[in-house]
Every structure is written in C-alpha cells, then in structure tokens.
Amino acid sequence: MAKIKANDRVLVLTGKDKGKEGRVLEVISEKNRLIVEGIQRAKKHNKQEQSDKGTKKGGIETIENSIHISNVKILTGASKKSATRIGYRLEKINQNGRMKVKRIRISKKTGKDIE
C-alpha cells in the first residue's frame, strides 16, 4: 500500500525534474510508481489518421511518464522546506457499537495530520 495518494502535492528529489513540485494524478501501487502532473514529460508520436467526418487525429502529443515513489516526498505546507515523510497514527472509533481502528496519515516532521 502506497503512503502517497492521488491529489497529494509532492516534491521531486532526483532525476531531470529535481526540485520541481506537482500534483499526483495516479498511483500505480503494483509497481510502486506515480504519475505526477508536469513531471517526467515525454513526447509520444501517434500515427495520423482520418475519421469518417474528415477530421484528423494523431501527431505528436506530450504525456507524463511514471516516476518511482521513492524519488518524491510529500509537501504539507506552502513552502518547499515542508517536504516530509509520512507516518501513521491509529485512532479507535466507535461505529454502530463496534470499535474500529482507523489509520490517519501524519507528517513525521511536524506531527500534524495530513488531509
């Protein structure tokens, strides 16, 4: 299970985009990889085709490739200095007469909850 989830803001630690930040679009947990908006961009060439109505599709498009989950840290505040690791706090909740344990993500640097 990945500690980073979709829509989290992350800071890239290594690679050609080192120091940039972006929003996580997708988490590929089987391969421990993320797709981050604006990071690891590449050009993809598609064969140009013509539809029945005469419109053309295809050509060169820019896509985001995946990046390994170990190469990013989550951002918790407004500045880049607030990149942190993620921990968990267990909280017991009484739901319909049963006790359930809920895992809440916390910042290891500040100890505050992460939404």
Backbone as XML, in Angstrom:
<?xml version="1.0"?>
<chain id="A" units="angstrom">
  <residue number="1" name="MET">
    <atom name="N" x="0.838" y="-1.170" z="0.000"/>
    <atom name="CA" x="0.000" y="0.000" z="0.000"/>
    <atom name="C" x="0.890" y="1.243" z="0.000"/>
  </residue>
  <residue number="2" name="ALA">
    <atom name="N" x="0.625" y="2.136" z="-0.901"/>
    <atom name="CA" x="1.422" y="3.348" z="-1.032"/>
    <atom name="C" x="0.975" y="4.382" z="-0.001"/>
  </residue>
  <residue number="3" name="LYS">
    <atom name="N" x="1.953" y="5.091" z="0.577"/>
    <atom name="CA" x="1.639" y="6.134" z="1.551"/>
    <atom name="C" x="1.200" y="7.416" z="0.860"/>
  </residue>
  <residue number="4" name="ILE">
    <atom name="N" x="1.599" y="7.589" z="-0.385"/>
    <atom name="CA" x="1.210" y="8.766" z="-1.152"/>
    <atom name="C" x="-0.030" y="8.425" z="-1.963"/>
  </residue>
  <residue number="5" name="LYS">
    <atom name="N" x="-0.991" y="9.333" z="-1.970"/>
    <atom name="CA" x="-2.263" y="9.087" z="-2.644"/>
    <atom name="C" x="-2.488" y="10.110" z="-3.745"/>
  </residue>
  <residue number="6" name="ALA">
    <atom name="N" x="-3.499" y="9.871" z="-4.574"/>
    <atom name="CA" x="-3.845" y="10.795" z="-5.653"/>
    <atom name="C" x="-4.236" y="12.153" z="-5.068"/>
  </residue>
  <residue number="7" name="ASN">
    <atom name="N" x="-3.908" y="13.210" z="-5.783"/>
    <atom name="CA" x="-4.161" y="14.613" z="-5.423"/>
    <atom name="C" x="-3.249" y="15.142" z="-4.322"/>
  </residue>
  <residue number="8" name="ASP">
    <atom name="N" x="-2.243" y="14.381" z="-3.879"/>
    <atom name="CA" x="-1.236" y="14.900" z="-2.951"/>
    <atom name="C" x="-0.251" y="15.754" z="-3.738"/>
  </residue>
  <residue number="9" name="ARG">
    <atom name="N" x="0.277" y="16.811" z="-3.090"/>
    <atom name="CA" x="1.350" y="17.603" z="-3.693"/>
    <atom name="C" x="2.676" y="16.986" z="-3.275"/>
  </residue>
  <residue number="10" name="VAL">
    <atom name="N" x="3.583" y="16.777" z="-4.244"/>
    <atom name="CA" x="4.862" y="16.144" z="-3.952"/>
    <atom name="C" x="6.016" y="16.974" z="-4.508"/>
  </residue>
  <residue number="11" name="LEU">
    <atom name="N" x="7.204" y="16.763" z="-3.934"/>
    <atom name="CA" x="8.437" y="17.394" z="-4.363"/>
    <atom name="C" x="9.341" y="16.305" z="-4.911"/>
  </residue>
  <residue number="12" name="VAL">
    <atom name="N" x="9.892" y="16.504" z="-6.123"/>
    <atom name="CA" x="10.753" y="15.508" z="-6.757"/>
    <atom name="C" x="12.165" y="15.659" z="-6.195"/>
  </residue>
  <residue number="13" name="LEU">
    <atom name="N" x="12.762" y="14.542" z="-5.749"/>
    <atom name="CA" x="14.075" y="14.565" z="-5.115"/>
    <atom name="C" x="15.213" y="14.239" z="-6.071"/>
  </residue>
  <residue number="14" name="THR">
    <atom name="N" x="14.967" y="13.451" z="-7.109"/>
    <atom name="CA" x="16.024" y="13.044" z="-8.031"/>
    <atom name="C" x="15.537" y="13.102" z="-9.472"/>
  </residue>
  <residue number="15" name="GLY">
    <atom name="N" x="16.483" y="13.040" z="-10.398"/>
    <atom name="CA" x="16.152" y="12.997" z="-11.816"/>
    <atom name="C" x="16.232" y="14.350" z="-12.479"/>
  </residue>
  <residue number="16" name="LYS">
    <atom name="N" x="15.800" y="14.401" z="-13.733"/>
    <atom name="CA" x="15.905" y="15.638" z="-14.506"/>
    <atom name="C" x="14.969" y="16.732" z="-13.996"/>
  </residue>
  <residue number="17" name="ASP">
    <atom name="N" x="13.938" y="16.357" z="-13.250"/>
    <atom name="CA" x="12.986" y="17.319" z="-12.716"/>
    <atom name="C" x="13.201" y="17.568" z="-11.221"/>
  </residue>
  <residue number="18" name="LYS">
    <atom name="N" x="14.422" y="17.385" z="-10.736"/>
    <atom name="CA" x="14.731" y="17.549" z="-9.318"/>
    <atom name="C" x="14.384" y="18.967" z="-8.855"/>
  </residue>
  <residue number="19" name="GLY">
    <atom name="N" x="13.688" y="19.057" z="-7.719"/>
    <atom name="CA" x="13.311" y="20.348" z="-7.160"/>
    <atom name="C" x="11.949" y="20.848" z="-7.590"/>
  </residue>
  <residue number="20" name="LYS">
    <atom name="N" x="11.347" y="20.223" z="-8.604"/>
    <atom name="CA" x="10.019" y="20.643" z="-9.055"/>
    <atom name="C" x="8.951" y="19.995" z="-8.179"/>
  </residue>
  <residue number="21" name="GLU">
    <atom name="N" x="7.799" y="20.632" z="-8.153"/>
    <atom name="CA" x="6.687" y="20.060" z="-7.411"/>
    <atom name="C" x="5.488" y="19.899" z="-8.326"/>
  </residue>
  <residue number="22" name="GLY">
    <atom name="N" x="4.631" y="18.953" z="-7.993"/>
    <atom name="CA" x="3.452" y="18.688" z="-8.799"/>
    <atom name="C" x="2.410" y="17.926" z="-8.005"/>
  </residue>
  <residue number="23" name="ARG">
    <atom name="N" x="1.273" y="17.728" z="-8.649"/>
    <atom name="CA" x="0.152" y="17.016" z="-8.038"/>
    <atom name="C" x="0.113" y="15.598" z="-8.584"/>
  </residue>
  <residue number="24" name="VAL">
    <atom name="N" x="-0.106" y="14.620" z="-7.710"/>
    <atom name="CA" x="-0.153" y="13.216" z="-8.112"/>
    <atom name="C" x="-1.463" y="12.964" z="-8.850"/>
  </residue>
  <residue number="25" name="LEU">
    <atom name="N" x="-1.353" y="12.480" z="-10.090"/>
    <atom name="CA" x="-2.536" y="12.165" z="-10.879"/>
    <atom name="C" x="-2.983" y="10.729" z="-10.663"/>
  </residue>
  <residue number="26" name="GLU">
    <atom name="N" x="-2.008" y="9.819" z="-10.546"/>
    <atom name="CA" x="-2.328" y="8.400" z="-10.451"/>
    <atom name="C" x="-1.241" y="7.679" z="-9.674"/>
  </residue>
  <residue number="27" name="VAL">
    <atom name="N" x="-1.630" y="6.674" z="-8.893"/>
    <atom name="CA" x="-0.692" y="5.841" z="-8.153"/>
    <atom name="C" x="-0.783" y="4.431" z="-8.723"/>
  </residue>
  <residue number="28" name="ILE">
    <atom name="N" x="0.354" y="3.890" z="-9.139"/>
    <atom name="CA" x="0.423" y="2.518" z="-9.652"/>
    <atom name="C" x="1.091" y="1.685" z="-8.563"/>
  </residue>
  <residue number="29" name="SER">
    <atom name="N" x="0.278" y="1.147" z="-7.640"/>
    <atom name="CA" x="0.823" y="0.518" z="-6.434"/>
    <atom name="C" x="1.521" y="-0.818" z="-6.718"/>
  </residue>
  <residue number="30" name="GLU">
    <atom name="N" x="1.158" y="-1.506" z="-7.788"/>
    <atom name="CA" x="1.800" y="-2.787" z="-8.100"/>
    <atom name="C" x="3.276" y="-2.596" z="-8.448"/>
  </residue>
  <residue number="31" name="LYS">
    <atom name="N" x="3.617" y="-1.441" z="-9.050"/>
    <atom name="CA" x="4.985" y="-1.164" z="-9.481"/>
    <atom name="C" x="5.662" y="-0.100" z="-8.613"/>
  </residue>
  <residue number="32" name="ASN">
    <atom name="N" x="4.978" y="0.396" z="-7.562"/>
    <atom name="CA" x="5.489" y="1.463" z="-6.698"/>
    <atom name="C" x="5.865" y="2.702" z="-7.499"/>
  </residue>
  <residue number="33" name="ARG">
    <atom name="N" x="4.992" y="3.133" z="-8.391"/>
    <atom name="CA" x="5.268" y="4.288" z="-9.239"/>
    <atom name="C" x="4.102" y="5.259" z="-9.181"/>
  </residue>
  <residue number="34" name="LEU">
    <atom name="N" x="4.404" y="6.529" z="-9.522"/>
    <atom name="CA" x="3.414" y="7.598" z="-9.532"/>
    <atom name="C" x="3.433" y="8.297" z="-10.880"/>
  </residue>
  <residue number="35" name="ILE">
    <atom name="N" x="2.319" y="8.869" z="-11.253"/>
    <atom name="CA" x="2.266" y="9.782" z="-12.387"/>
    <atom name="C" x="1.963" y="11.148" z="-11.799"/>
  </residue>
  <residue number="36" name="VAL">
    <atom name="N" x="2.923" y="12.076" z="-11.967"/>
    <atom name="CA" x="2.832" y="13.407" z="-11.375"/>
    <atom name="C" x="2.639" y="14.427" z="-12.487"/>
  </residue>
  <residue number="37" name="GLU">
    <atom name="N" x="1.732" y="15.369" z="-12.259"/>
    <atom name="CA" x="1.402" y="16.391" z="-13.246"/>
    <atom name="C" x="2.612" y="17.283" z="-13.523"/>
  </residue>
  <residue number="38" name="GLY">
    <atom name="N" x="3.026" y="17.359" z="-14.798"/>
    <atom name="CA" x="4.122" y="18.221" z="-15.214"/>
    <atom name="C" x="5.515" y="17.667" z="-14.983"/>
  </residue>
  <residue number="39" name="ILE">
    <atom name="N" x="5.636" y="16.443" z="-14.508"/>
    <atom name="CA" x="6.933" y="15.837" z="-14.194"/>
    <atom name="C" x="7.154" y="14.640" z="-15.128"/>
  </residue>
  <residue number="40" name="GLN">
    <atom name="N" x="8.414" y="14.454" z="-15.542"/>
    <atom name="CA" x="8.825" y="13.309" z="-16.373"/>
    <atom name="C" x="8.042" y="13.304" z="-17.693"/>
  </residue>
  <residue number="41" name="ARG">
    <atom name="N" x="7.994" y="14.464" z="-18.345"/>
    <atom name="CA" x="7.240" y="14.594" z="-19.595"/>
    <atom name="C" x="8.023" y="14.014" z="-20.762"/>
  </residue>
  <residue number="42" name="ALA">
    <atom name="N" x="7.311" y="13.413" z="-21.703"/>
    <atom name="CA" x="7.922" y="12.835" z="-22.893"/>
    <atom name="C" x="6.984" y="13.052" z="-24.068"/>
  </residue>
  <residue number="43" name="LYS">
    <atom name="N" x="7.541" y="13.022" z="-25.266"/>
    <atom name="CA" x="6.736" y="13.178" z="-26.478"/>
    <atom name="C" x="6.381" y="11.799" z="-27.013"/>
  </residue>
  <residue number="44" name="LYS">
    <atom name="N" x="5.125" y="11.637" z="-27.385"/>
    <atom name="CA" x="4.645" y="10.377" z="-27.936"/>
    <atom name="C" x="4.158" y="10.649" z="-29.352"/>
  </residue>
  <residue number="45" name="HIS">
    <atom name="N" x="4.636" y="9.863" z="-30.303"/>
    <atom name="CA" x="4.256" y="10.026" z="-31.703"/>
    <atom name="C" x="3.164" y="9.024" z="-32.045"/>
  </residue>
  <residue number="46" name="ASN">
    <atom name="N" x="2.022" y="9.531" z="-32.475"/>
    <atom name="CA" x="0.909" y="8.693" z="-32.890"/>
    <atom name="C" x="0.718" y="8.805" z="-34.390"/>
  </residue>
  <residue number="47" name="LYS">
    <atom name="N" x="0.373" y="7.697" z="-35.018"/>
    <atom name="CA" x="0.144" y="7.704" z="-36.457"/>
    <atom name="C" x="-1.064" y="8.588" z="-36.765"/>
  </residue>
  <residue number="48" name="GLN">
    <atom name="N" x="-0.928" y="9.419" z="-37.771"/>
    <atom name="CA" x="-2.013" y="10.329" z="-38.119"/>
    <atom name="C" x="-3.062" y="9.579" z="-38.931"/>
  </residue>
  <residue number="49" name="GLU">
    <atom name="N" x="-4.300" y="9.707" z="-38.489"/>
    <atom name="CA" x="-5.422" y="9.029" z="-39.138"/>
    <atom name="C" x="-6.499" y="10.044" z="-39.464"/>
  </residue>
  <residue number="50" name="GLN">
    <atom name="N" x="-7.425" y="9.623" z="-40.303"/>
    <atom name="CA" x="-8.533" y="10.496" z="-40.657"/>
    <atom name="C" x="-9.830" y="9.759" z="-40.353"/>
  </residue>
  <residue number="51" name="SER">
    <atom name="N" x="-10.738" y="10.432" z="-39.658"/>
    <atom name="CA" x="-12.003" y="9.809" z="-39.296"/>
    <atom name="C" x="-12.990" y="9.899" z="-40.465"/>
  </residue>
  <residue number="52" name="ASP">
    <atom name="N" x="-14.172" y="9.354" z="-40.260"/>
    <atom name="CA" x="-15.208" y="9.350" z="-41.300"/>
    <atom name="C" x="-15.664" y="10.769" z="-41.658"/>
  </residue>
  <residue number="53" name="LYS">
    <atom name="N" x="-15.643" y="11.673" z="-40.706"/>
    <atom name="CA" x="-16.114" y="13.034" z="-40.931"/>
    <atom name="C" x="-15.033" y="13.934" z="-41.512"/>
  </residue>
  <residue number="54" name="GLY">
    <atom name="N" x="-13.838" y="13.414" z="-41.709"/>
    <atom name="CA" x="-12.782" y="14.199" z="-42.322"/>
    <atom name="C" x="-11.834" y="14.871" z="-41.342"/>
  </residue>
  <residue number="55" name="THR">
    <atom name="N" x="-12.068" y="14.713" z="-40.037"/>
    <atom name="CA" x="-11.154" y="15.323" z="-39.062"/>
    <atom name="C" x="-9.925" y="14.439" z="-38.891"/>
  </residue>
  <residue number="56" name="LYS">
    <atom name="N" x="-8.804" y="15.088" z="-38.659"/>
    <atom name="CA" x="-7.558" y="14.357" z="-38.495"/>
    <atom name="C" x="-7.240" y="14.223" z="-37.010"/>
  </residue>
  <residue number="57" name="LYS">
    <atom name="N" x="-6.704" y="13.081" z="-36.643"/>
    <atom name="CA" x="-6.235" y="12.891" z="-35.283"/>
    <atom name="C" x="-4.880" y="12.205" z="-35.348"/>
  </residue>
  <residue number="58" name="GLY">
    <atom name="N" x="-4.114" y="12.372" z="-34.276"/>
    <atom name="CA" x="-2.773" y="11.808" z="-34.251"/>
    <atom name="C" x="-1.746" y="12.914" z="-34.215"/>
  </residue>
  <residue number="59" name="GLY">
    <atom name="N" x="-0.494" y="12.567" z="-34.461"/>
    <atom name="CA" x="0.583" y="13.537" z="-34.421"/>
    <atom name="C" x="1.413" y="13.373" z="-33.160"/>
  </residue>
  <residue number="60" name="ILE">
    <atom name="N" x="2.018" y="14.460" z="-32.706"/>
    <atom name="CA" x="2.887" y="14.418" z="-31.532"/>
    <atom name="C" x="2.137" y="14.981" z="-30.328"/>
  </residue>
  <residue number="61" name="GLU">
    <atom name="N" x="2.090" y="14.209" z="-29.252"/>
    <atom name="CA" x="1.475" y="14.681" z="-28.024"/>
    <atom name="C" x="2.452" y="14.499" z="-26.862"/>
  </residue>
  <residue number="62" name="THR">
    <atom name="N" x="2.307" y="15.332" z="-25.840"/>
    <atom name="CA" x="3.168" y="15.272" z="-24.666"/>
    <atom name="C" x="2.431" y="14.560" z="-23.543"/>
  </residue>
  <residue number="63" name="ILE">
    <atom name="N" x="3.088" y="13.562" z="-22.940"/>
    <atom name="CA" x="2.479" y="12.789" z="-21.860"/>
    <atom name="C" x="3.406" y="12.793" z="-20.649"/>
  </residue>
  <residue number="64" name="GLU">
    <atom name="N" x="2.872" y="12.450" z="-19.475"/>
    <atom name="CA" x="3.671" y="12.286" z="-18.270"/>
    <atom name="C" x="3.982" y="10.806" z="-18.077"/>
  </residue>
  <residue number="65" name="ASN">
    <atom name="N" x="5.262" y="10.493" z="-17.916"/>
    <atom name="CA" x="5.673" y="9.127" z="-17.598"/>
    <atom name="C" x="5.666" y="8.945" z="-16.090"/>
  </residue>
  <residue number="66" name="SER">
    <atom name="N" x="5.778" y="7.705" z="-15.657"/>
    <atom name="CA" x="5.754" y="7.430" z="-14.226"/>
    <atom name="C" x="7.124" y="7.683" z="-13.597"/>
  </residue>
  <residue number="67" name="ILE">
    <atom name="N" x="7.113" y="7.924" z="-12.296"/>
    <atom name="CA" x="8.320" y="8.143" z="-11.507"/>
    <atom name="C" x="8.215" y="7.243" z="-10.281"/>
  </residue>
  <residue number="68" name="HIS">
    <atom name="N" x="9.358" y="6.732" z="-9.814"/>
    <atom name="CA" x="9.332" y="5.817" z="-8.670"/>
    <atom name="C" x="8.936" y="6.569" z="-7.407"/>
  </residue>
  <residue number="69" name="ILE">
    <atom name="N" x="8.199" y="5.885" z="-6.557"/>
    <atom name="CA" x="7.643" y="6.504" z="-5.359"/>
    <atom name="C" x="8.723" y="6.935" z="-4.369"/>
  </residue>
  <residue number="70" name="SER">
    <atom name="N" x="9.908" y="6.322" z="-4.433"/>
    <atom name="CA" x="10.985" y="6.680" z="-3.510"/>
    <atom name="C" x="11.674" y="7.978" z="-3.913"/>
  </residue>
  <residue number="71" name="ASN">
    <atom name="N" x="11.401" y="8.485" z="-5.096"/>
    <atom name="CA" x="12.043" y="9.697" z="-5.587"/>
    <atom name="C" x="11.246" y="10.958" z="-5.293"/>
  </residue>
  <residue number="72" name="VAL">
    <atom name="N" x="10.211" y="10.862" z="-4.480"/>
    <atom name="CA" x="9.404" y="12.033" z="-4.139"/>
    <atom name="C" x="9.150" y="12.072" z="-2.630"/>
  </residue>
  <residue number="73" name="LYS">
    <atom name="N" x="8.880" y="13.294" z="-2.126"/>
    <atom name="CA" x="8.424" y="13.495" z="-0.752"/>
    <atom name="C" x="7.162" y="14.331" z="-0.810"/>
  </residue>
  <residue number="74" name="ILE">
    <atom name="N" x="6.292" y="14.113" z="0.136"/>
    <atom name="CA" x="5.024" y="14.830" z="0.149"/>
    <atom name="C" x="5.233" y="16.233" z="0.723"/>
  </residue>
  <residue number="75" name="LEU">
    <atom name="N" x="4.516" y="17.213" z="0.170"/>
    <atom name="CA" x="4.557" y="18.592" z="0.653"/>
    <atom name="C" x="3.344" y="18.819" z="1.554"/>
  </residue>
  <residue number="76" name="THR">
    <atom name="N" x="3.595" y="19.369" z="2.728"/>
    <atom name="CA" x="2.484" y="19.591" z="3.654"/>
    <atom name="C" x="2.114" y="21.059" z="3.785"/>
  </residue>
  <residue number="77" name="GLY">
    <atom name="N" x="3.067" y="21.972" z="3.561"/>
    <atom name="CA" x="2.790" y="23.402" z="3.712"/>
    <atom name="C" x="2.931" y="24.128" z="2.395"/>
  </residue>
  <residue number="78" name="ALA">
    <atom name="N" x="3.062" y="25.448" z="2.470"/>
    <atom name="CA" x="3.151" y="26.267" z="1.266"/>
    <atom name="C" x="4.565" y="26.312" z="0.700"/>
  </residue>
  <residue number="79" name="SER">
    <atom name="N" x="5.591" y="26.100" z="1.530"/>
    <atom name="CA" x="6.969" y="26.225" z="1.049"/>
    <atom name="C" x="7.574" y="24.863" z="0.749"/>
  </residue>
  <residue number="80" name="LYS">
    <atom name="N" x="8.674" y="24.869" z="-0.019"/>
    <atom name="CA" x="9.351" y="23.624" z="-0.359"/>
    <atom name="C" x="10.071" y="23.029" z="0.846"/>
  </residue>
  <residue number="81" name="LYS">
    <atom name="N" x="10.307" y="23.834" z="1.886"/>
    <atom name="CA" x="11.003" y="23.335" z="3.064"/>
    <atom name="C" x="10.142" y="22.394" z="3.885"/>
  </residue>
  <residue number="82" name="SER">
    <atom name="N" x="8.867" y="22.289" z="3.570"/>
    <atom name="CA" x="7.966" y="21.453" z="4.351"/>
    <atom name="C" x="7.785" y="20.065" z="3.745"/>
  </residue>
  <residue number="83" name="ALA">
    <atom name="N" x="8.735" y="19.620" z="2.912"/>
    <atom name="CA" x="8.678" y="18.251" z="2.390"/>
    <atom name="C" x="8.977" y="17.302" z="3.535"/>
  </residue>
  <residue number="84" name="THR">
    <atom name="N" x="8.182" y="16.275" z="3.678"/>
    <atom name="CA" x="8.292" y="15.407" z="4.843"/>
    <atom name="C" x="8.014" y="13.953" z="4.485"/>
  </residue>
  <residue number="85" name="ARG">
    <atom name="N" x="8.361" y="13.087" z="5.419"/>
    <atom name="CA" x="7.987" y="11.687" z="5.303"/>
    <atom name="C" x="6.618" y="11.506" z="5.946"/>
  </residue>
  <residue number="86" name="ILE">
    <atom name="N" x="6.015" y="10.354" z="5.720"/>
    <atom name="CA" x="4.666" y="10.106" z="6.206"/>
    <atom name="C" x="4.686" y="8.988" z="7.228"/>
  </residue>
  <residue number="87" name="GLY">
    <atom name="N" x="3.963" y="9.202" z="8.316"/>
    <atom name="CA" x="3.775" y="8.165" z="9.322"/>
    <atom name="C" x="2.286" y="7.961" z="9.540"/>
  </residue>
  <residue number="88" name="TYR">
    <atom name="N" x="1.955" y="7.062" z="10.449"/>
    <atom name="CA" x="0.552" y="6.773" z="10.737"/>
    <atom name="C" x="0.291" y="6.839" z="12.229"/>
  </residue>
  <residue number="89" name="ARG">
    <atom name="N" x="-0.913" y="7.273" z="12.563"/>
    <atom name="CA" x="-1.394" y="7.264" z="13.938"/>
    <atom name="C" x="-2.687" y="6.460" z="13.926"/>
  </residue>
  <residue number="90" name="LEU">
    <atom name="N" x="-2.832" y="5.553" z="14.881"/>
    <atom name="CA" x="-4.032" y="4.732" z="14.964"/>
    <atom name="C" x="-5.032" y="5.391" z="15.899"/>
  </residue>
  <residue number="91" name="GLU">
    <atom name="N" x="-6.271" y="5.457" z="15.464"/>
    <atom name="CA" x="-7.330" y="6.081" z="16.255"/>
    <atom name="C" x="-8.497" y="5.112" z="16.344"/>
  </residue>
  <residue number="92" name="LYS">
    <atom name="N" x="-8.959" y="4.871" z="17.566"/>
    <atom name="CA" x="-10.094" y="3.965" z="17.761"/>
    <atom name="C" x="-11.387" y="4.745" z="17.644"/>
  </residue>
  <residue number="93" name="ILE">
    <atom name="N" x="-12.323" y="4.206" z="16.849"/>
    <atom name="CA" x="-13.600" y="4.865" z="16.594"/>
    <atom name="C" x="-14.725" y="3.893" z="16.951"/>
  </residue>
  <residue number="94" name="ASN">
    <atom name="N" x="-15.729" y="4.391" z="17.652"/>
    <atom name="CA" x="-16.903" y="3.592" z="17.968"/>
    <atom name="C" x="-17.925" y="3.808" z="16.857"/>
  </residue>
  <residue number="95" name="GLN">
    <atom name="N" x="-18.169" y="2.753" z="16.058"/>
    <atom name="CA" x="-19.085" y="2.872" z="14.924"/>
    <atom name="C" x="-20.145" y="1.779" z="15.040"/>
  </residue>
  <residue number="96" name="ASN">
    <atom name="N" x="-21.397" y="2.191" z="15.292"/>
    <atom name="CA" x="-22.536" y="1.277" z="15.431"/>
    <atom name="C" x="-22.296" y="0.247" z="16.534"/>
  </residue>
  <residue number="97" name="GLY">
    <atom name="N" x="-21.709" y="0.680" z="17.638"/>
    <atom name="CA" x="-21.484" y="-0.222" z="18.765"/>
    <atom name="C" x="-20.247" y="-1.077" z="18.647"/>
  </residue>
  <residue number="98" name="ARG">
    <atom name="N" x="-19.486" y="-0.941" z="17.573"/>
    <atom name="CA" x="-18.254" y="-1.716" z="17.388"/>
    <atom name="C" x="-17.063" y="-0.778" z="17.388"/>
  </residue>
  <residue number="99" name="MET">
    <atom name="N" x="-15.982" y="-1.253" z="17.950"/>
    <atom name="CA" x="-14.749" y="-0.478" z="17.948"/>
    <atom name="C" x="-13.974" y="-0.787" z="16.670"/>
  </residue>
  <residue number="100" name="LYS">
    <atom name="N" x="-13.628" y="0.264" z="15.927"/>
    <atom name="CA" x="-12.838" y="0.120" z="14.706"/>
    <atom name="C" x="-11.573" y="0.952" z="14.849"/>
  </residue>
  <residue number="101" name="VAL">
    <atom name="N" x="-10.518" y="0.506" z="14.194"/>
    <atom name="CA" x="-9.258" y="1.222" z="14.216"/>
    <atom name="C" x="-9.072" y="1.886" z="12.857"/>
  </residue>
  <residue number="102" name="LYS">
    <atom name="N" x="-8.819" y="3.202" z="12.886"/>
    <atom name="CA" x="-8.633" y="3.963" z="11.659"/>
    <atom name="C" x="-7.199" y="4.483" z="11.622"/>
  </residue>
  <residue number="103" name="ARG">
    <atom name="N" x="-6.530" y="4.326" z="10.475"/>
    <atom name="CA" x="-5.169" y="4.829" z="10.299"/>
    <atom name="C" x="-5.229" y="6.237" z="9.738"/>
  </residue>
  <residue number="104" name="ILE">
    <atom name="N" x="-4.565" y="7.167" z="10.399"/>
    <atom name="CA" x="-4.550" y="8.565" z="9.969"/>
    <atom name="C" x="-3.123" y="8.923" z="9.601"/>
  </residue>
  <residue number="105" name="ARG">
    <atom name="N" x="-2.930" y="9.500" z="8.390"/>
    <atom name="CA" x="-1.594" y="9.899" z="7.942"/>
    <atom name="C" x="-1.148" y="11.146" z="8.688"/>
  </residue>
  <residue number="106" name="ILE">
    <atom name="N" x="0.117" y="11.133" z="9.152"/>
    <atom name="CA" x="0.669" y="12.290" z="9.837"/>
    <atom name="C" x="2.020" y="12.643" z="9.234"/>
  </residue>
  <residue number="107" name="SER">
    <atom name="N" x="2.415" y="13.902" z="9.391"/>
    <atom name="CA" x="3.718" y="14.378" z="8.953"/>
    <atom name="C" x="4.738" y="14.002" z="10.025"/>
  </residue>
  <residue number="108" name="LYS">
    <atom name="N" x="5.838" y="13.354" z="9.621"/>
    <atom name="CA" x="6.873" y="12.989" z="10.582"/>
    <atom name="C" x="7.630" y="14.220" z="11.065"/>
  </residue>
  <residue number="109" name="LYS">
    <atom name="N" x="7.665" y="15.283" z="10.252"/>
    <atom name="CA" x="8.405" y="16.484" z="10.609"/>
    <atom name="C" x="7.653" y="17.308" z="11.653"/>
  </residue>
  <residue number="110" name="THR">
    <atom name="N" x="6.357" y="17.500" z="11.451"/>
    <atom name="CA" x="5.585" y="18.360" z="12.352"/>
    <atom name="C" x="4.658" y="17.598" z="13.285"/>
  </residue>
  <residue number="111" name="GLY">
    <atom name="N" x="4.289" y="16.385" z="12.943"/>
    <atom name="CA" x="3.365" y="15.604" z="13.759"/>
    <atom name="C" x="1.905" y="15.921" z="13.496"/>
  </residue>
  <residue number="112" name="LYS">
    <atom name="N" x="1.623" y="16.813" z="12.540"/>
    <atom name="CA" x="0.244" y="17.190" z="12.230"/>
    <atom name="C" x="-0.378" y="16.213" z="11.236"/>
  </residue>
  <residue number="113" name="ASP">
    <atom name="N" x="-1.702" y="16.180" z="11.226"/>
    <atom name="CA" x="-2.436" y="15.305" z="10.298"/>
    <atom name="C" x="-2.304" y="15.819" z="8.878"/>
  </residue>
  <residue number="114" name="ILE">
    <atom name="N" x="-2.317" y="14.877" z="7.930"/>
    <atom name="CA" x="-2.320" y="15.199" z="6.509"/>
    <atom name="C" x="-3.703" y="14.843" z="5.978"/>
  </residue>
  <residue number="115" name="GLU">
    <atom name="N" x="-4.332" y="15.794" z="5.301"/>
    <atom name="CA" x="-5.689" y="15.570" z="4.794"/>
    <atom name="C" x="-5.688" y="14.491" z="3.754"/>
  </residue>
</chain>
